[in-house]
Amino acid sequence: MQLEFYGAAGEVTGSCHLLSVGGRRLLLDCGLIQGGGDPGARNRAPFPFDAARVDAVILSHAHIDHCGRLPLLRKRGYRGPIYTNPACRDLARILLADSASMQERDAERETRHRQREGQRGRVEPLYTVDDAAAVLEQFRTVPYGEPREVLPGVELTFRDAGHILGSSGVWLTLRENDEERRFVFSGDLGQYGSPILRDPDGGAAADFVVMESTYGGRLHRDRDATLAEFGEILRDARRDGGNVLIPAFAVGRSQEILYELATHYDAWQLGDWRVFLDSPMAIEASAVYWRNTDLFDEEARQWGVRSRSLPPLPNLTLCRTSDESMAINRIPHGAIVIAGSGMCTGGRIVHHLKHNLSRPECDVVFTGFQAEGTLGRAIVDRREFVRIHGSLVRVAARVHTLGGFSAHGDRDDLLRWYGEIEGRPPVWLVHGEPESASSLRDVLRGRGVRAEVALPGTRIDLLAEPQ
């Protein structure tokens, strides 16, 4: 009974952990590597295990750094089931199709570049739209709170993680040679008291815990203070006559921002703005959210009942086509643009940044984590120039970071979730940059908990570990 860490160990991206029980192999997540050094080459590298010998996959949630290499896993031989909950499956369909389209576009762009350089041959995408569609046929859904045997000796229960719609903590009962262990993989955990979604659910017993540590070394700003700052940013931007760009993940963050804009429509004088949701994927994801209002908290559930599709925002324009997106860049002022991607690694937000980032009257509002090596991180770090589409662009716009909007819980949220688990089990920390993971480890150790930071290739014998 062993656990091996192969992704999001010592870093935030590419979640992937392999659990061996009774001679069978269970993969926890299979995420795309984003940011950092040469992610393209790392994604194309062979898996450190034989994909064809994996017996089952459990997917914690639909963000691409957790599900984005599933089509590649299938291409390399995996044909078994992928277990997740129904809302996660519906969102994964959207995100994987978008990721595959991006892989195809990137491959075509690189092929043209090589041809201009006199090189022969085509660059093959990491995977195609057809690959993404095929892997979805392997999905099997398990609702929250319903135990399910997914392999002999492996019983799975999903619990709400409160991170995005359909995000799950993975609770496993493992049996081998008359021995039993209760194992928990947190997935990504959300904040307590955040809007729309229910709080993370950590109330059960465990012998071992693998927990994310994205914000394990910091505290988010108070939610009310964050909203007050957001309103002030919009009032100042209205006065200064620019546009406001909000890079946002299509799943989770876009819906939350729309919800807050609708809730504060009068207080923030939003009637003077034109609001654009410039993301076909975010529009599709919003429809999935509003088909699953039973997973909302009580306040948001009432909004869902009244509006049925999106929060009521009378000046909202949904931009599905490229022409509609490009038309936004002809608007000199008075536009609030919510567009992906959240870390500015691609998508329509990059075009809007190219047109607005050099304008001092404009504002860029980041509401989520920006990984090392991404364009978003370069802007947050206030570099004087950033490279966009091959050109250097001066960063003259005002840049704001609203940490209170994060879909990830902060240090206290993580400690609260862990504290709800019975037995004070040992913890291995993943999905965090080294400083963040080490900080959380030290706090846990100070409370008498055995805590370790997982590194790539770390192997744990769960039967040999002391109870």
VENVEN-V668923 format. One record per backbone hydrogen bond with DSSP energy under -0.5 kcal/mol. CO is the residue of the C=O (numbers start at 1). NH is the residue of the N-H. If there is no record, write none. Layout:
# VENVEN-V668923
CO NH
CO NH
This chain:
# VENVEN-V668923
1 462
1 463
2 20
3 460
4 6
4 18
5 457
7 16
8 10
8 431
9 456
10 434
11 432
13 8
15 31
16 6
16 7
17 19
17 28
18 4
19 26
20 2
21 24
24 21
25 55
25 56
26 19
27 29
27 58
28 17
30 69
32 14
32 34
36 38
36 39
38 42
39 43
40 44
41 45
49 51
50 53
51 54
55 81
56 27
57 83
58 29
58 60
60 168
63 66
63 67
64 32
64 68
65 15
66 30
67 70
69 73
70 74
71 75
72 76
73 78
74 77
81 57
82 140
83 59
84 142
85 89
86 90
87 91
88 92
89 93
90 94
91 95
92 96
93 97
94 98
95 99
96 100
97 101
98 102
99 103
100 104
101 105
102 106
103 107
104 108
105 109
106 110
107 111
108 112
109 113
110 114
111 115
112 116
113 117
114 119
115 118
122 124
128 132
129 133
130 134
131 135
132 136
133 137
134 137
135 138
136 139
138 82
140 84
143 146
145 147
148 150
148 156
151 154
153 175
154 150
154 151
155 173
156 148
157 171
158 145
159 169
160 201
161 190
164 167
167 161
167 162
169 159
169 171
170 172
170 185
171 157
172 174
172 183
173 155
174 181
176 179
179 176
181 174
181 183
182 207
182 208
183 172
184 210
185 170
187 212
189 409
191 194
195 197
196 297
200 202
202 204
204 422
207 426
208 184
209 211
209 428
210 186
211 430
213 216
215 218
215 411
218 411
222 226
223 227
224 228
225 229
226 230
227 231
228 232
229 233
230 234
231 235
232 236
233 237
234 238
235 239
236 240
237 241
237 242
242 334
243 245
243 363
244 337
245 247
245 365
246 339
247 367
249 254
250 252
251 253
252 256
253 257
254 258
255 259
256 260
257 261
258 262
259 263
260 264
262 265
264 268
265 270
266 269
269 272
270 273
273 275
274 336
275 317
276 278
276 338
277 279
277 319
278 340
279 283
280 284
281 285
282 286
283 287
284 288
285 289
286 290
287 291
288 291
288 292
289 292
292 295
293 296
295 198
297 301
298 302
299 303
300 304
301 305
302 306
303 307
304 308
307 309
310 309
311 313
313 316
315 275
317 277
317 319
318 320
321 325
322 326
323 327
324 328
325 328
325 329
326 329
327 330
328 331
330 332
334 274
335 244
335 337
336 276
336 338
337 246
337 339
338 278
339 248
340 349
341 344
343 376
347 350
347 351
348 352
349 353
350 354
351 355
352 356
353 357
356 359
357 396
357 397
358 360
359 362
362 398
363 245
364 366
364 400
366 402
369 371
371 374
372 36
374 378
375 379
376 380
377 381
378 383
379 382
384 395
386 388
386 393
388 391
391 388
393 386
394 396
398 364
400 366
400 402
401 403
402 405
403 406
409 215
410 414
411 415
412 416
413 417
414 418
415 419
416 420
417 420
418 421
421 424
422 206
426 209
427 452
428 211
429 454
430 213
431 213
433 436
433 437
434 438
435 439
436 440
437 441
438 442
439 443
440 444
441 445
442 446
443 447
444 447
444 449
445 448
449 451
450 427
452 429
452 454
455 458
458 5
460 3
460 462
461 465
